[in-house]
């Protein structure tokens, strides 16, 4: 168990600046915590193998479930236009419908993040580039206003906000999150007052959205380059990770707390690059007790770590729950873990497992520690999973792989693991 002191910084809301700053990034992702029965991974089903231009390719984000059990997700494209898709149960199988293809002028582009379902039922997402200034955008998608009788019924895309520089650039891989008032929160991996990324808020004003910067990372002890998004706790505080910065330069876990119209940033933990891991890419999951869970893609004694950060008498205790088995290197999880009500922790790892092309893992509480089990991809069922795991109420797991599948293009899959 490791313990690091907390360091506090303050930031006030910044009015929307102007300017144009471009940055180059690395790859990553995000998603959340679900309350559901524990699921022991047993059988994998490939629900869809992507084929390229017709339905998209290289899905990097996970899927979002609606109340009817439909799945929504995105593809990055990697040479093909990115897409937003929907998967629906039909005749004992699944049918994929492409809701939107990002190939119009000023469209969002480089779709690394998934979509979420907003309080109004629309889909919301963010892109790393595209938009008015080609520095990233936040968008929404709505179904056709009238009944569509054709096979393909594209949804209507609205760009809610285009980033222009000092307000942040390249919201890379983070899922967006709503508060109770319908405001949208997320991160940018670059830009802001110190060019090291921001946490932003979008507030609806009539028919438009106004952006405010809640915090600009400096790249110092507070961290920098947040690749993923943020999550709320029950008190309205925001939590996330930075992939760089911190006192050791290997990233941080941070908290943003609202106070009198401003937000105060607190560094909860600084990664050392040793046994605790290095450069977290995913954001955090929060359980009912307020414990934070996350991963690192490298460090530890193998291919990254799964960790817990637990509040304790005004401080935080850091524990490595599992060093991901595998060779030393940047091969492990680029993802946010998923935690169920029984305390099981689920995730994916990119290039580990018995075939060294990725796995889905589960950490199950046992005897004061955790038991590690996993499913190793074999190529035809996918490879190189970057997505988090989505858990339904029946204990089924869902996710994507960026490559592999039954088509010759190796364009990736949507998979399900049933107990």
Secondary structure, 3 states (H helix, E strand, C coil): CEECCCEEEEECCECCCCCCCCCCCCCCCCCCCCCCCCCCCCEEEEEEECCECCCECCCCCCCEECCCCCEEEEECCCCCCCEEEEEEEECCEEEEEEEEECCCCCCEECCCCCCEECCCCCEEEEECEECCCCCCEEEEEECCCCCCCCCCCCCEEEEEEECCECCEECCCCCCCEECCCCCEEEEECEECCCCECEEEEEEEECCEEEEEEEEECCCCCCCECCCCCCEECCCCCEEEEECEECCCCECEEEEEEEECCEEEEEEEEECCCCCCCECCCCCCEECCCCCEEEEECECCCCCCEEEEEEEECCEEEEEEEEECCCCCCCCCCCCCCEECCCCCEEEEECCCCCCCCCEEEEEEEECCEEEEEEEECCECCEECCCCCCEECCCCCEEEEECECCCCCCCCCEEEEEEC
